[in-house]
Every structure is written in C-alpha cells, then in structure tokens.
C-alpha cells in the first residue's frame, strides 16, 4: 500500500511475516483429525507434509479431506451435484473427529 498523503509517497510497512512463528497455532478439528489419522501431532504432521510436499505443504491435508468427503458422499449416496448444508458440514466434522481410525491401524 502506498501512503499518498505525503509529498513523498512511501510504501506502508508490511505486516511482520514471522508473527506466526511466535504466536501459538490454533488447529481446526478437521486438521486435528488429519494428524491423528496419521498417528502424528498437528505440529509433526505439518513438518512431515512440508518435507513431502515442498511448495505446497497443505496438499497432503487437501488430498486427505477430499478423500474423506468422497467416503462420506459414497456412504450417503450423494450425487455430484449435492449441495452441502451447514448441518452436514458440522456432522462431517464430528464424523472425522470421532469415527476415523489411524492410517494402518487395525480396524
């Protein structure tokens, strides 16, 4: 952003890009389920994905959540044009948190 109020326009000070390092993370229930499904803490999962998906550390999560939605849709026989409601989104999150077993775990 440019400061246009002075006679000498200067760029505004950008936000500190390293604030996320010093502030505690807040994990979503879906990300916690993703990490638990892989027998990792959220921090360890993020580190793992950062090493395995350089330049796109959330790709592992995105692929996993897409897989989970596919499983959900198969179970409820949703077609490709199904529109999700807020209630269904909440039910899906509860299912992720409560029903998924870790990858490689005996069912």
WOKA-V17894 format. One record per residue. N is the residue number from 1. RES is the residue in one letter. PSI is psi in radians with two decimals (none if undefined). OMEGA is omega in radians with two decimals (none if undefined). BURIAL is 1 if it has 9 or more other ideal C-beta (glycine too) atoms within 8 Angstrom, else 0. Layout:
<<N,RES,PSI,OMEGA,BURIAL> <N,RES,PSI,OMEGA,BURIAL>>
This chain:
<<1,X,2.43,-3.13,0> <2,X,2.36,3.07,0> <3,X,1.88,-3.08,1> <4,X,0.07,-3.10,0> <5,X,-0.30,3.13,0> <6,X,2.90,3.12,0> <7,X,-0.28,3.12,0> <8,X,1.54,-3.09,0> <9,X,2.28,3.12,0> <10,X,2.61,3.08,0> <11,X,2.51,3.05,0> <12,X,2.73,3.13,0> <13,X,2.18,3.14,0> <14,X,2.78,3.08,0> <15,X,2.69,3.10,0> <16,X,1.99,-3.08,0> <17,X,-0.18,-3.12,0> <18,X,0.18,3.10,0> <19,X,-0.61,-3.10,0> <20,X,-0.37,-3.12,0> <21,X,-0.64,-3.06,0> <22,X,-0.29,-3.13,0> <23,X,2.47,3.12,0> <24,X,2.52,3.11,0> <25,X,2.61,3.02,0> <26,X,2.04,-3.06,0> <27,X,2.44,3.06,0> <28,X,2.70,3.09,0> <29,X,-0.61,3.14,1> <30,X,-0.68,3.11,1> <31,X,-0.66,3.07,1> <32,X,-0.70,3.10,1> <33,X,-0.70,3.10,1> <34,X,-0.84,3.14,1> <35,X,-0.78,-3.13,1> <36,X,-0.64,3.13,1> <37,X,-0.32,3.12,1> <38,X,0.29,3.11,1> <39,X,0.72,-3.14,0> <40,X,2.76,2.95,1> <41,X,2.82,3.11,0> <42,X,-0.69,3.13,1> <43,X,-0.80,3.14,0> <44,X,-0.62,3.12,1> <45,X,-0.76,3.13,1> <46,X,-0.75,3.09,1> <47,X,-0.78,3.13,0> <48,X,-0.86,-3.11,1> <49,X,-0.61,3.12,1> <50,X,-0.62,3.11,1> <51,X,-0.66,-3.06,0> <52,X,-0.32,-3.14,0> <53,X,1.13,-3.12,1> <54,X,2.37,-3.12,0> <55,X,-0.06,-3.14,0> <56,X,1.02,-2.98,0> <57,X,-0.20,3.11,1> <58,X,0.03,-3.13,0> <59,X,-0.73,3.12,1> <60,X,-0.80,3.11,1> <61,X,-0.78,-3.12,1> <62,X,-0.71,3.11,0> <63,X,-0.72,-3.13,0> <64,X,-0.77,-3.11,1> <65,X,-0.60,3.07,1> <66,X,-0.73,3.09,0> <67,X,-0.77,-3.12,0> <68,X,-0.74,3.09,1> <69,X,-0.67,3.09,1> <70,X,-0.77,3.11,0> <71,X,-0.74,3.10,0> <72,X,-0.85,-3.11,1> <73,X,-0.67,3.08,1> <74,X,-0.79,-3.11,0> <75,X,-0.75,-3.10,0> <76,X,0.11,3.09,0> <77,X,0.75,3.09,0> <78,X,2.42,3.07,0> <79,X,3.08,-3.09,0> <80,X,-0.33,-3.13,0> <81,X,0.19,-3.13,0> <82,X,2.33,3.10,0> <83,X,2.20,-3.09,0> <84,X,2.44,3.07,0> <85,X,2.92,3.08,0> <86,X,-0.68,3.12,0> <87,X,-0.77,3.13,0> <88,X,-0.71,3.09,0> <89,X,-0.76,3.13,1> <90,X,-0.73,3.11,0> <91,X,-0.71,3.11,0> <92,X,-0.79,3.13,1> <93,X,-0.76,3.10,1> <94,X,-0.71,3.11,0> <95,X,-0.78,3.13,1> <96,X,-0.79,-3.07,1> <97,X,-0.64,-3.01,1> <98,X,-0.41,-2.92,0> <99,X,-0.35,-3.06,0> <100,X,2.42,3.07,1> <101,X,2.66,3.12,0> <102,X,2.60,3.10,1> <103,X,2.28,3.12,0> <104,X,-0.08,3.14,0> <105,X,2.60,3.08,0> <106,X,2.31,-3.12,0> <107,X,none,none,0>>
